[in-house]
Each structure stands twice: as structure tokens, then as C-alpha cells.
């Protein structure tokens, strides 16, 4: 039971882990994460085992920027949808509340989700504990090189917002990774996660999207 709890908890925290610019976003970030009401993205789930065998799961996720809102005088955009790696049920709700802050994608809690300019600093991190013990530590940082990504929606040059997790329950500090690939004028095109305690890779691949263009 504890192993199942840890797997579900990790996925929940990592994925709690998106074609144009809003007129209120800066060019550097807006190119990679278009913040405009009505923009949407649809993703398909895949599971890959340690031998490279791939299974397309019967699960689609949808994300839409439904509206904007003011928080402390700042404009944020509300993302709604059903976006989860580990839950096949269709639970629709708010996924995140985001704004462009000087080329950083920041949510309403102050957590940095992406940067188009900072490739040196840790952008976000957290420590998860269970009954007083450290379960894992995760740190997010931008990869400093572009990556070519092919998904059903097309082929893209991307920047990777990469999470590195150290799992202390395994008696080792071998890292596992969560990769979020963003393409110019599109948004997030691929997200992948190596499951803790399981020899599988989970992926969400963009299959279609609609974004406004100027």
C-alpha cells in the first residue's frame, strides 16, 4: 500500500507538472506559451516499458485557457481541463492559474513553470515528506539546448523544462526525470515522466491544438 501511495503522490505533485501571443505577453515567453483566452491543447497518453515497447492508452487530456482573472492587480490566465498521468477518469477542473512575469511563466502560488531566458538557475523545487521521513526531492531547471520533438501534431524545436527527482525510499539517489517540452507559437507539445518504483515511461503527446495568431 505504501508503494502505491508514493507512486500516486509523486504523479500528483509532478503534474499538478501549452499557436500565438496574447497582446499582453512578452515576445520571449509568449512565443513558447501563448496566453490567450480560447487557446486549447489535446494530448494522448502513451506508456513505454524498459524494452521500448509502446502502448497507446485509451486516454485523452484537454487543456483550455477559459478566462483571465486579476490577482493583486496582476492579470492571470486560468487553465482548465482534465490533465493527469495516473487517473483515467474524466475529472474536469482548474489545472493552473498562470501569468507572464518578465519572461517567466509563474502561477498564482509564485511557482515558476517555465523560462525562455534563464538556463542556469533552479526555477522551482520542493521536498515531500511522509510521516516525518523525506520521500523525494524534486528540482526544476531549463535545459540549455533545444530539442527536436516529434508528436502526432507535428515536428517541433523545443525548450525543455526539466524536473529531476531523487527518491530516498529506494535507498539510492539515482534520479528520475520529468520533461516538459515547449515549442514556439504552440506551447507544451510533450511531457514525459519516468515512474518511481516502476520500469515504465509515461508520455503525453500533443495531437491537436488551436491558438490565436496576431
N, C-alpha and C positions, 0 to 999 in steps of 0.2 A: 504493500500500500504506500509506503514512504516513497518508493521509486516512482510510482505513478503520480504521486502528488508533486514530486520535484519536477518531473517532465512537464506536467501541465502548468506549474508555476513559472518555470523558465519560459515556456512559449508565451504565456500571458504577458510577462514583463518585456520580453524581447520584441513582441509585435503588437504592443498596445497601441512592431517595430515593426508626379503624380503627374494642346498644340499651341499656347500663346501667352503673352504677357498681359497681366492686368495693368491698367494705366497707372496704378499706384505702387507698382513694384519696381525695384531697381533692375536694370538690364541683366546684371550678373546672376542674380538668383532667379529672377523671373523667367529667364531662358530655360532653367533646369526644373523649376517647379511653378508652373503657371497658376497663379492665384487669381481666379475669376469665377464668379458665380455661374453655375451651369456646367463647368468643366467636369468630365467624368472619365473613369478608367475601369476596365473589366479585366479580371485576372483569372487564370486557370491553374489549378493545383496539380503538381507532379510530385512523385516520390521515387527516389533513386537509391538502390541498395549499394553495398560495398563493391559489388561486381560490375556496377554500371547499368544494371537492368532498370529500366524506367517504366513506371506505371502512371498513367494519367488518371487522377482521382476524379470522381464524379462530384466536383465541387467548383463553383464559380464564385468569385468575390466581386462586388461592385463598390466603387467609391465615387462620391459626387460632392462637389462644393455646393452646398444647398443654400447658403446665405452668408452674410457677413454680420459682424457684431462689434460693438465698441466696448473695450475693457480698459479702464483707467485712461480714457481718451484716445486709445490706440485702436486702429482697425484690424480685426482678426477675421479669418475666413473659417467657416465651420464645415468640416469634412464628415459626411455621414455615409454609412454603408454597412456591409457585413464582411469584415476583414479579419480572418482568424486562420492560423495554421492548423489548429488541433480540434476545432469544433465544426462538425458538418452541418449543424443546424443553422437555419436562416434567422439569426438574431440581428435585426437592423437597429442601428443607433449611431450616436456620435462617436467617431473614431478619434478625432483630434481637432483642436482649435489652433490655427496657425497664423502667423504674420511674417512678413519680410522685415528683418531688422538689420539694415546695413550689410546686406549680402549673407546674412544668417537666417535660416528658417527656424523660427522659435515658436513653441507652443505657449498656451496660456499659463502654464506652470513654470515657464522660464527655461525649459529643457530645449537644447539645440538639436534639431533633427537633420540638419544639412548645412554645408557651407560651400560656396562656389569659389572661395578665395583662400581659406585657411587650411593648409595641408600639413601643418606642423604640430598643432596643439590637440590635446584630448578635448573633444567637444562636449562629451557627456559621459557620466559614469555612475554606477550605483553598486551597492553591496547588499545582497539578500541574505537574511539570516532565518534560521528555523530553530525554535526552542533554544535560543542563545548561541547556536553554532553558525558559523559562516558557511553558507551553501555555495555561493558563487559570487564572483566579482566580474562585472562587465564594463568595458571601456569602449567608447566610440570615437573614431578618428577618420578623416578623409584620406583615401589613397591618393598619392600624388601623381599617378599616371592614369590616363584614360584607358578604358577597357572597351573592346568591341563585344557587343551582346546581340545575339540573335534570338528572337522570340516570335510567336505567331503574328504579332502586329508589325514585325519588320526587323531590320538590322540597324543598330544604333551605336554611336560612340557615346560612352557614358562616363560619369564620375561615380565612384563607389563610396558610400557612407558605411564604413566597416565596423562592426562590433566584434570585440574579442572577449570571450568568456573563459574564465578559469574556474573549473568545477572542483571544489575542495572535498566533495563527498566521495570522489573516486580515489583518494589517496595520491593523487598526482596533479600537477599543474599544467598538463598538456591542454592547450587552448582549443576551443571550438569557435566557429565564426558565423556571424550573421552579416550578409552582404546585401546592401540596398543600392541598386544601380539606377541612376537618374540620367536621362537624355535631354539635350537641348530641345526646347519647344515641344516637349512631350510630357516629361515628368518621370515618375518611377516606372521602369519597364520590367524590372526583375528583382525579386527578393528571394534569397536562399538562406537556409539555416541547417547546420549540422546538428542533429538531435543529440542532446546529452543522454548518455547511457544506452543509446541505440545506434547501430551502424547504418543509419539512413540519412539521406539528404532530402530536405523538403524545399520545394521551389514554388513560387507564384510567378507566372509568366503573363505578360500583358498580351491580350488577344484583340482588344479594340479600345478605342478612346475617342473622345471628342473634346477639343479645346478651342477657344476663340482665338482668332488672329486679328491683328490690327489692320 
